[in-house]
């Protein structure tokens, strides 16, 4: 797939294809905050309507997104200049992930993926997998050999994406007083 910057924003979002040259990853910027809040609200509604309890409280929130942008580790995927997906990558294991009921596959230096969101109009079209693939590339560039992540037990769409991309179930962790199922992928 070819990716390049696209300067003009589009009012419509078309179905991306492998040959679509208008897909582009870039670090999230302060000017993206409003669009990211829209994605977060959509994601909350989608999860709630799907019977998933994840993100139904006060976290993540607008301040979380601002902090992601400020530290430079929030990434957007754009299609024809419009943000269609977002994820945050931390280049270390999160403290709460150190306490797993189960076992991680490795003790290698790792990154952690959080807040993966895809525009509701484009769900089911592989953009979540594309985001994970980009995160893996970012890790390889830094010599990081493992990615850890977690999700709610009832978030089956996210679990399917993780399993499709080769992430392996490792146990459970607790975040924000909620049990999460934990996954890891060892990068080759």
Secondary structure, DSSP 8 states (H G I E B T S, - for coil): -------S--SS-----TT-TTEEEEE--GGGHHHHHHHHHHHHHHHHHTT--TT-SS-S-HHHHHHHHHTT-EEEEEETTEEEEEEEEESS--GGGGS-EE--S--S-EEEEEEEEE-GGGTTSSHHHHHHHHHHHHHHHTT--EEEEEE-TT-HHHHHHHHHTT-EEEEEEEETTEEEEEEEEE--
